[in-house]
Amino acid sequence: MVEFSAFTMVFSVVFATATVVVHVAFALAVWIDAKEVMLRTGARTFLVGAGLWGLGILVTGVLGAGIYWLIHHSTLRLGPVTAGKSEE
């Protein structure tokens, strides 16, 4: 019984650490991307600025990053898709 509880504790710590790392990485990536989109296109991000998008992704993680991608980079977004394309 002691071995199982030790394994559970170690697994929980590793899982929590991995979750924090993923959330921070996604939040940083979204924050950087939102700032680049604003600089490249001159348009603001949907609803809020880059900082709040980053904070939202820090809290929601992968789900929030998926929502950010759908709104700003997928073909489902309203208006022309300009991210990642050079306009010549």
C-alpha positions in Angstrom: 0.0 0.0 0.0 2.9 2.4 0.8 4.4 1.7 -2.6 1.2 2.6 -4.4 0.8 5.8 -2.5 4.4 6.8 -3.2 3.9 6.1 -6.9 0.6 8.1 -6.9 2.4 11.1 -5.3 5.3 11.0 -7.7 2.9 10.6 -10.7 0.8 13.6 -9.4 3.9 15.8 -9.0 5.2 14.9 -12.5 1.7 15.4 -14.1 1.2 18.8 -12.3 4.7 20.0 -13.4 4.1 18.9 -17.0 0.7 20.7 -17.0 2.3 23.9 -15.7 5.1 23.8 -18.3 2.5 23.2 -21.1 0.3 26.0 -19.9 3.2 28.5 -19.7 4.6 27.4 -23.1 1.2 27.8 -24.8 0.6 31.2 -23.1 4.0 32.5 -24.1 3.5 31.3 -27.7 0.0 32.9 -28.0 1.2 36.1 -26.5 4.1 36.3 -28.9 1.8 35.4 -31.9 -0.8 37.9 -30.9 1.8 40.7 -30.7 3.2 39.6 -34.1 -0.3 39.5 -35.7 -1.0 43.0 -34.4 2.4 44.3 -35.7 2.1 42.6 -39.1 -1.5 43.4 -39.9 -2.1 46.5 -37.8 -5.3 44.9 -36.6 -6.2 44.1 -33.0 -6.8 40.6 -31.8 -10.4 39.5 -31.2 -12.0 41.1 -28.1 -8.9 41.7 -26.0 -5.2 42.5 -26.5 -2.2 40.1 -26.6 -1.6 40.2 -22.8 -5.1 39.1 -21.9 -5.0 36.4 -24.5 -1.8 35.1 -23.0 -3.3 35.2 -19.5 -6.4 33.4 -20.7 -4.3 30.7 -22.3 -2.2 30.4 -19.1 -5.5 29.5 -17.3 -7.2 27.4 -19.9 -4.2 25.7 -21.5 -4.5 23.7 -24.7 -8.3 24.3 -25.0 -7.8 28.1 -24.9 -4.9 27.8 -27.4 -7.2 25.9 -29.8 -9.9 28.6 -29.4 -7.3 31.3 -30.1 -6.2 29.4 -33.2 -9.7 29.0 -34.5 -10.4 32.7 -34.0 -7.2 34.1 -35.5 -5.6 31.5 -37.9 -8.2 29.1 -39.2 -10.4 29.4 -42.3 -13.4 29.7 -40.0 -12.4 33.3 -38.9 -14.4 36.2 -40.2 -12.5 38.3 -42.8 -9.3 37.4 -44.7 -6.7 35.2 -43.2 -3.5 37.2 -43.1 -1.4 35.3 -40.6 1.5 33.4 -42.1 1.0 34.9 -45.6 3.1 37.6 -47.1 1.1 40.2 -48.9 3.0 41.4 -52.0 
